[in-house]
Amino acid sequence: MVCQKKRVVKFQNSAQSVNHSVMANLRKTLTKLPHLITFEAACRHINFTKAAEDLGVTRVSVSRQIAELEETLGTKLFYRDHRKVTLTQVGRALETEVSPALHQIAAALQNATVRTGDKRLTVTTTSAFATYWLMPRLVDFSNQNPQVELNLVVSDRKLDLEAEGIDVAIRYSKTPPLWEKVTPLLRERVFPVYSPNYRARSDLTSPEDLLKENLLHLSGIYRPGARWPNWFRRCEITPPPESSGVVLNTYINMLQAAIAGQGIALAGNPLVDPYLSDGSLKKLEGFPEIERDFFYLIDVTENRNDAQTFCDWIRDQASFTAQFT
């Protein structure tokens, strides 16, 4: 008897392998795609009401779709109590896979709609910067400049700006990108943050106390400067192993885990600022802060009025943000 190996197809930008028979039956396997979009919004906000506002539906609709998804999977994705929801272990694992996949699909669809002669201004940035800084401000830009049509391409991949038809980019970089029109917008500072719901094991009065805490570690593409070992070494403390905490592969997942009270994260402004403002996260005052790289604004166009308008607005927004950080 000869055993045949299953054929797998590897995605270009993923370490995951997918069974070919599953890929051939997407209509059957992705019947809950709208539910996954609702799930992603609920994970991002850790709140069904805010997710409903984001999606333009009712809270009841969000709750119903999450319940239907849980029934399909045969497991709970959220713990629910009277005033809040939190992700279960299975929910966190599913979010880790679903969130970046949906962002990649959205970016691919947006790229596919860019046609020759399209008058929209195509802007790209990372998923974290788009989620935590740019998107909340875009309503203001649209209200001030209704004549400018934006095509936002969200991608954590370093795109070839000219080849992919990008007009304006916001990139996080150690050195200024090699373009003619480049503006440093904001410089990141990283520091420990935690949720008021987090149950600390120490008094949290000194960096050494963090060795006793549940730390949220970044893995994957993120450079050493954004990770706990670098921060501890700057404090002249031997860093704890990653196995002592929780490891997450995206900045968005890390912040959501911190907001849910699952541990202490090493996060940076300006992306964490909205959560510090609304109290979802608290900064450990008096703990060392590390200055890191800049977010740079790149204008790829030549004499486009809409690009100039957008870049002027971005610079004003960044200047206003810098005054309060």
Secondary structure, DSSP 8 states (H G I E B T S, - for coil): -------EEE-TT-S-EEEHHHHTTHHHHTTTHHHHHHHHHHHHHT-HHHHHHHHTS-HHHHHHHHHHHHHHHTS--EEE-SS-EEE-HHHHHHHHHHHHHHHHHHHHHHHHT--TT--SEEEEE-HHHIIIIIHHHHHHHHHH-TT--EEEEE-SS---TTTTT-SEEEEEESS--S-SSEEEEEEEEEEEEE-TT---SS---SGGGGGGS-EEEE-TT--GGGSHHHHHHHTT-----GGGSEEESSHHHHHHHHHTTS-EEEEEETTTHHHHHHTSSEE-TTS--EEEEEEEEEE-SSS-HHHHHHHHHHHHHHHHHHHT-
